Amino acid sequence: MYWAGVASAGIQVGAVSAAAGWLLGPVGAVAGGALAALAAVPYGWAVQRVRAYPATPRGVGLFAADHSWSLVNTIAGAAFLSVNLARGHRLDPLACRHRGRINIFEQAIRGYATTVGNVVAGANARCERHEDVHVRQARLFGPLYMPLIAVNYVLFSVLPVWWLVHDHAGYPITGPGRYFTHGVYHHVWHEAWAYRRDVHDRHGPRAAGRAARPPGAARTPIVTQATLGTDKT
């Protein structure tokens, strides 16, 4: 859809400008729109460059979801994309053409793939489907997605109910750092969901249904931050 990039930038700028104007008045509307354009324009260019949305009913539906119910995630993804482009990172058109997402070759965090909204940085073939789960989660939960993740992080940080089902042999908790990188991050709902998909892909539906890693299975650490799907590559 050749109009998608321009439409995306316009919708994002308009939404941020309207919200800022409602809170801060006319000056806020102008300032908010100008600030939003710093991320929305590069995002719109990237949408056009990689042809993220196919000219099909599915493409129109994905675009509509990303710019209505999931607009806040799209704006967050646009900011994430802009930071990566400013760092000299490159788009990966072949990985995302007509797939409703924007891929970046380089990793935003060294050693990890990171997904914000529908922008994926540093993914490879092994973790691509995992990152796609995060893109779909954002579309499904819309403006609730990031708050739900943040609440779950806080809850599991102070109330480690996950300890009872944790794979202590595969991911031992040996200190405060490992408590988060080997513990909390693995069990926050959006990563647990995506990891079940990984288990299904690698070991079949029965293993995924048990939500447990089969003995001797390859272990791929998954580290997640509050609003991100960030996964070891």
N, C-alpha and C positions, 0 to 999 in steps of 0.2 A: 504494500500500500504506500504509494509515493507521497501521499499527503500526511502520513502518520507522524513524521518527525516534526513538521510545522505545527500540527494539531497538538501533539504532546507538549511541546514547549509552551504554546499558548495556554493550554489548560492549566499547566503547573503555575505559570506566572499569574494567571487570572485568579486561581484559587488562593495562592499565598497573598496576593495583593488584596483580595477581598477580606481574608481573615485578618490581615494586619490593619486594614482600614476600619474594620468593625471594632477592633481593640484600641487602635491609636488614632483613628481619624484619617483625613486626607493625606497628611504627611506620612503616616505609617503605611498607607496604601502604596504611595509612590516608592518609599524606601523598601518595603517588602517586595514589591514587584521587581525592582532593580536587583535586589539581592537574590531573589529566586531565579532571575534570568541568568545569573552566573553559573548555575547548575543546570537549569532547564534547557538552555540553548545548546550546550555541548551534548546533553542527553538526546535532544531532538535530532541533532546532527548524527549521533551514533545510531539512533533508530533507523534513520535514512540510509546511513552508510552500510550497515549490516543487513538491511531489509528484514528487521526483526519480526514484523507481522506480515503473514502472507495475505494476499488479496482473496480471501475465502471467508465464508461465514465463521469458521474457527478463528481466523486472524482478527476479524472484526470483534468477535466476542472477547478474545484475549485483550485487545486494545481497550475495549469498553470496561472490562474488569479492572485493568491497571490504571484507568483514568477516572474511576468513579469510586467504587467500594474500596479498592486498594490504592487509592491515590496517595495516601500518606506514605505508603511503602515505596511507591514509585518516586516520590520526591526525595525520600531518604536514599534510594538507589541512585538517583541523579546526582546527589551531592557526593556519594561514594565514587561514582564514575568520574566526576570532575576532578576530584583529588587524585585519582589514579592517572588521568590524562595529564594533569599538571606535573606529575612525577615522571612523565615520559613513557608511561605504559601504553601498549598498543591494543587496538581492537582485534578480535579474532573472528572475522566474518564467516569463515567456513564452519565454525563450530556452532553458530547460532542463527544462521540464515533461516528465516521463516519458522523459528522455534519459540518466538515470543519472549526472548531474553537477549541480553547483551553480554557477550563474553570478552574478557580481557586476557591476553596471553600471560602477563606477568602476575605473580602473587602479590597481593596487598600486604600480607603478613608472611614473612619468610617461612617456607616449609608447609604452608597451609593454603587450601582453597577457601575463599570467603564469598558468601552470597548476601547481598542486601537488596531487598525488593526483587527485581528481576535482573539484577546486574551480578554477574559471576566472575570473580577474578581468580586466575591461577588453577582452574580445574583441569583435570586430565581425564582420560577415558575411564579410569578406575573409579573416580568419584563423581563423574558427571551426573549419573542418575540420582545420587544422593543430593547433589545441589539442586536438581530439578524438583525434588520433594520440597525443599525450602521455598522455591519460587511458587509452587502450588499452595503451600501453607499460607504464604502472604496473601495470595489471591482469595483463598477461602476465608480467612479470618479478618482480612481487611484492616481497619483501624485498631482492632483488638489485638492484632498479632504481636507487635512489639511490647505493649503493656503486659500481655499474658506471659511472655517470655521473661520479662523483668521480674514480675511477681513470683514466678516459679524459681528463678535464680535465688531471690532473697529467701523464699520459703525453704528451699533445699539447702541453702547455706547455713541457716540457723536451726533447721529441724531435719536432720539427715535420715529421713525414713527410708531413703534409697539404700542405706547401709545393709539392710536385711537381704536385698536381692543383688547386691553388687558382686561383680566377678573379682574377688579379692586376690585370686591366684594370678589372673591375667593383668590386673591393674591394681597393684598393692598401694595402699595409702600409707606412705612412709613419712609424711610431714605436712605442714600447712599448705605448701604449694601443690603437692600431689592430691591433697584433699579436694582441691578445685579441679586440677587438670585431669586427674584420674577418677574423681568421684562426681562432684556436683555436675560438671559439664556433660558427663555421659548420660545423666538421668533427667535433665530438663526435658520437658515434654516434646519439643519440636525435634531435638536431636534423637531422643529415644525412638520417636516415630520414624525418622529417616534411617536410623540404624536398623530397625526391624526390616525396612526395605532392603538394606544391604544384605542382611542375613538371608532374606528370601531369595535374593539374586544369587547368592553364593552357595546356599545349602538347601534351598527348597522351602516350600510353604510350611512344612511341619516344624522346622527349626525356627522360622519366623513366628509361628504361632506360639511357641514356647518362650519367645523373646529371650532366648539364651544362646550363648555362643557354644557350638559343639566343641567337645574336647579336642585339642590339637589344631583348632581352626586358626587361620592367620588373623593376627590382631592388628587392627588399624586404628590408632588413637584418634579420637574425635574431640576437639577442643572448641568450645563455643563461647562467644561473648554475648552480652545481653541482647543486642538486636541483630546479631549476625548468625549465619550458619558458617562456621569456620572449621574446616576439616583437614586432617593430615593428608598430604598427598605423597 
